[in-house]
Amino acid sequence: MPLVKYRIHGPLSPPRRTEIPVPGWAGEAQPRKDGSHEQVWHCTPFSEGARYGLEVAYPFEQELRVRTVRGKVKLEADWGPRPEDGRLWPPFRPFGEGFYSYQILLDLKVPPGWAIRTEPHPRFYADATNTTPLAVPALIRSEWWPMVFFVIFKAPPKGSEHVFRQGEPFANILVIPAEPDLELEPMGEEEAAERELQARRLHASRDTLAEGSRWVSSTNTVFDGSYRHLLRAARARDRASG
């Protein structure tokens, strides 16, 4: 497990492991039972994916609203006077056409062979208001780049807006290998047949795996806990062998 160290300039709060607040952006505290409305936290792959990283929260008291007006990015906030510490002010600025930037004054140091990747915060995918900022993915090799960095955001389309509020996360950061050292190849006939057999066995035993966990949501969507049950078993196996 890589050790990630950070240093901060200005008012930014320290990065933290990404959280899934319930109630909150991840949905309401509705149980997995018949008649409940489905929530994004009900989905185990989404919840695991959302927690797999670090989140950075908007630190300023001034609420910022971003719109696109006549094809140009408009940043609306009452920033007040420039701070005496020499920080870039305002901290948000248009960036080219259709984008805007924020110098977050954060330096993350990762071990050799690792890098950080900025990306949209998971709440972007759960936001029915479409006001969550859309951070543009970027890979930063901070092992040898000790500079504070910018986060670039895609501007909202005409008629929409992005809203930054104090304490709300606006971007997610993954710590990943710096090089995508992987190879891609089709499965051989024997391996593909083995996987198909595994899939058929799972399908045939799904009623047993999902026993006591099947429910129908208020939108008449059927859910069950077969994946969650297998995940729990896999983790128990890994702990026992580890």
C-alpha positions as CSV (number, residue, x, y, z in Angstrom):
1,M,0.0,0.0,0.0
2,P,1.6,3.3,-1.1
3,L,2.1,6.1,1.5
4,V,0.8,9.4,0.2
5,K,2.0,12.6,1.9
6,Y,0.5,16.0,1.4
7,R,1.2,19.7,2.1
8,I,-1.3,22.5,1.8
9,H,-1.1,26.2,1.1
10,G,-4.0,28.4,2.1
11,P,-7.4,27.5,3.4
12,L,-7.8,24.1,1.8
13,S,-8.8,21.2,4.1
14,P,-6.7,18.1,4.1
15,P,-7.7,15.5,1.5
16,R,-9.6,12.6,3.0
17,R,-10.7,9.1,2.0
18,T,-13.8,9.5,-0.1
19,E,-17.0,9.2,1.9
20,I,-20.5,8.1,1.0
21,P,-22.8,10.0,3.3
22,V,-26.3,8.5,3.9
23,P,-28.4,10.6,4.1
24,G,-26.6,12.9,1.8
25,W,-25.5,12.9,-1.8
26,A,-25.4,9.1,-1.9
27,G,-29.2,9.0,-1.2
28,E,-31.6,8.5,1.6
29,A,-31.4,6.0,4.4
30,Q,-34.0,3.7,2.8
31,P,-33.6,0.0,3.5
32,R,-33.2,-2.7,0.9
33,K,-36.8,-3.9,1.1
34,D,-40.0,-4.0,-1.1
35,G,-41.4,-0.5,-1.8
36,S,-38.2,1.4,-1.1
37,H,-36.9,3.7,-3.7
38,E,-33.5,2.6,-5.0
39,Q,-30.5,4.7,-3.9
40,V,-27.0,4.7,-5.4
41,W,-25.5,3.4,-2.2
42,H,-27.6,0.3,-2.6
43,C,-25.3,-0.7,-5.5
44,T,-22.2,-2.4,-4.0
45,P,-19.9,-1.9,-7.1
46,F,-20.8,1.8,-7.2
47,S,-20.2,2.2,-3.4
48,E,-16.8,0.4,-3.6
49,G,-15.8,2.4,-6.7
50,A,-16.8,5.7,-5.0
51,R,-14.8,4.9,-1.9
52,Y,-11.7,4.0,-3.9
53,G,-9.9,7.3,-3.7
54,L,-9.5,10.7,-1.9
55,E,-11.8,13.6,-2.0
56,V,-11.1,17.3,-1.9
57,A,-13.7,19.7,-0.5
58,Y,-14.4,23.3,-1.4
59,P,-12.9,25.5,1.3
60,F,-14.3,29.0,0.8
61,E,-17.2,30.6,2.6
62,Q,-18.2,32.3,-0.7
63,E,-20.5,30.3,-2.8
64,L,-19.4,30.0,-6.4
65,R,-21.8,29.5,-9.3
66,V,-20.5,28.7,-12.8
67,R,-22.6,29.3,-15.9
68,T,-22.1,29.5,-19.7
69,V,-23.4,32.8,-21.1
70,R,-23.2,33.5,-24.8
71,G,-20.6,30.8,-25.2
72,K,-18.3,32.1,-22.4
73,V,-17.7,30.8,-18.9
74,K,-19.1,33.1,-16.2
75,L,-17.9,32.7,-12.6
76,E,-20.1,34.3,-10.0
77,A,-18.9,34.8,-6.4
78,D,-18.3,37.7,-4.1
79,W,-14.7,37.0,-3.5
80,G,-13.8,40.1,-1.6
81,P,-10.3,41.7,-1.4
82,R,-7.2,39.7,-2.3
83,P,-5.6,37.8,0.6
84,E,-2.3,39.2,1.9
85,D,-0.4,35.9,1.4
86,G,-0.1,36.4,-2.3
87,R,-2.4,33.6,-3.4
88,L,-3.9,33.7,-6.9
89,W,-7.1,35.6,-6.5
90,P,-9.8,34.9,-7.5
91,P,-8.8,31.2,-7.2
92,F,-11.1,30.2,-10.1
93,R,-10.6,31.4,-13.7
94,P,-11.8,30.6,-17.2
95,F,-9.5,28.2,-18.9
96,G,-9.6,28.3,-22.7
97,E,-13.1,27.9,-24.3
98,G,-15.6,25.7,-22.4
99,F,-13.5,25.1,-19.3
100,Y,-12.4,26.7,-16.0
101,S,-9.7,26.1,-13.5
102,Y,-9.0,26.1,-9.8
103,Q,-5.5,26.2,-8.2
104,I,-6.2,24.1,-5.2
105,L,-2.8,24.7,-3.5
106,L,-2.4,21.1,-2.7
107,D,0.8,19.0,-3.2
108,L,0.5,15.2,-3.0
109,K,3.7,13.2,-2.9
110,V,3.5,9.5,-4.0
111,P,6.2,6.8,-4.0
112,P,8.3,6.0,-7.1
113,G,6.2,4.3,-9.7
114,W,2.9,5.9,-8.6
115,A,0.9,8.9,-9.8
116,I,-2.3,10.7,-8.9
117,R,-5.3,10.9,-11.2
118,T,-8.0,13.6,-10.7
119,E,-11.5,12.8,-11.9
120,P,-15.1,13.8,-11.2
121,H,-16.3,13.2,-7.6
122,P,-18.7,10.2,-7.4
123,R,-21.6,12.6,-6.3
124,F,-21.5,13.9,-9.9
125,Y,-23.1,10.7,-11.0
126,A,-25.8,10.8,-8.3
127,D,-26.8,14.4,-8.6
128,A,-30.3,14.9,-10.0
129,T,-29.8,18.7,-10.1
130,N,-26.7,18.4,-12.5
131,T,-25.0,21.2,-10.4
132,T,-22.0,19.1,-9.3
133,P,-18.7,20.3,-10.9
134,L,-17.3,18.1,-13.6
135,A,-13.6,17.7,-13.0
136,V,-11.6,16.7,-16.1
137,P,-9.5,13.5,-15.6
138,A,-5.7,14.2,-15.4
139,L,-2.7,12.1,-14.5
140,I,-0.1,13.9,-12.5
141,R,3.3,12.3,-11.8
142,S,3.8,13.9,-8.4
143,E,6.7,11.7,-7.5
144,W,8.9,14.3,-9.3
145,W,6.4,17.2,-9.6
146,P,6.3,19.0,-6.2
147,M,4.2,21.9,-7.5
148,V,0.7,22.7,-6.4
149,F,-1.6,21.9,-9.2
150,F,-4.7,23.1,-11.0
151,V,-7.9,21.2,-11.4
152,I,-9.7,21.8,-14.7
153,F,-13.4,21.6,-15.0
154,K,-15.7,21.3,-18.0
155,A,-18.1,24.2,-18.1
156,P,-21.8,23.5,-17.7
157,P,-24.0,23.6,-20.9
158,K,-26.2,26.6,-21.5
159,G,-29.1,26.7,-19.1
160,S,-27.2,24.7,-16.4
161,E,-24.8,25.7,-13.6
162,H,-22.2,24.3,-11.4
163,V,-22.4,25.2,-7.7
164,F,-19.5,25.1,-5.2
165,R,-20.5,25.3,-1.5
166,Q,-18.2,25.2,1.5
167,G,-17.4,21.7,2.7
168,E,-18.8,19.9,-0.4
169,P,-16.4,17.7,-2.3
170,F,-15.7,18.8,-5.9
171,A,-13.1,16.3,-7.2
172,N,-11.9,12.8,-6.5
173,I,-8.2,11.7,-6.6
174,L,-7.0,8.1,-7.3
175,V,-3.5,6.9,-6.5
176,I,-2.5,4.5,-9.3
177,P,0.5,3.0,-11.0
178,A,2.2,5.7,-13.1
179,E,2.4,3.4,-16.2
180,P,-0.5,1.2,-17.4
181,D,1.7,-1.9,-17.6
182,L,-0.9,-4.4,-18.7
183,E,-1.4,-6.6,-21.7
184,L,-4.7,-7.4,-23.3
185,E,-5.4,-10.7,-25.0
186,P,-8.4,-12.9,-25.7
187,M,-9.0,-15.9,-23.5
188,G,-8.0,-19.3,-24.7
189,E,-10.7,-21.8,-25.5
190,E,-10.2,-23.7,-22.3
191,E,-10.1,-20.6,-20.1
192,A,-13.2,-19.2,-21.8
193,A,-15.0,-22.5,-21.3
194,E,-14.1,-22.5,-17.6
195,R,-15.4,-18.9,-17.1
196,E,-18.6,-19.8,-18.9
197,L,-19.1,-22.8,-16.6
198,Q,-18.5,-20.6,-13.6
199,A,-21.1,-18.1,-14.9
200,R,-23.7,-20.8,-15.5
201,R,-23.1,-22.2,-12.0
202,L,-23.7,-18.8,-10.5
203,H,-26.8,-18.3,-12.5
204,A,-28.2,-21.7,-11.5
205,S,-27.5,-21.0,-7.8
206,R,-28.6,-17.4,-7.8
207,D,-31.8,-18.1,-5.9
208,T,-29.7,-19.7,-3.1
209,L,-27.1,-17.0,-3.1
210,A,-29.8,-14.3,-3.0
211,E,-31.9,-16.0,-0.3
212,G,-33.5,-13.5,2.0
213,S,-32.1,-10.5,0.1
214,R,-34.4,-10.1,-3.0
215,W,-36.6,-7.0,-3.0
216,V,-38.6,-4.9,-5.5
217,S,-38.2,-1.1,-5.5
218,S,-40.8,1.5,-5.9
219,T,-40.0,1.7,-9.6
220,N,-40.6,-2.1,-9.9
221,T,-36.9,-2.9,-10.3
222,V,-35.8,-6.2,-8.8
223,F,-32.6,-6.3,-6.6
224,D,-30.9,-9.0,-4.7
225,G,-27.8,-9.4,-2.6
226,S,-26.0,-12.3,-4.5
227,Y,-23.0,-10.1,-5.4
228,R,-22.8,-8.7,-1.9
229,H,-22.9,-12.2,-0.4
230,L,-20.1,-13.4,-2.7
231,L,-18.0,-10.3,-2.0
232,R,-18.3,-11.0,1.8
233,A,-17.3,-14.6,1.2
234,A,-14.3,-13.6,-1.0
235,R,-13.1,-11.1,1.7
236,A,-13.4,-13.8,4.4
237,R,-11.4,-16.1,2.2
238,D,-8.7,-13.5,1.6
239,R,-8.4,-12.7,5.3
240,A,-8.1,-16.4,6.2
241,S,-5.3,-16.9,3.6
242,G,-3.6,-13.6,4.3
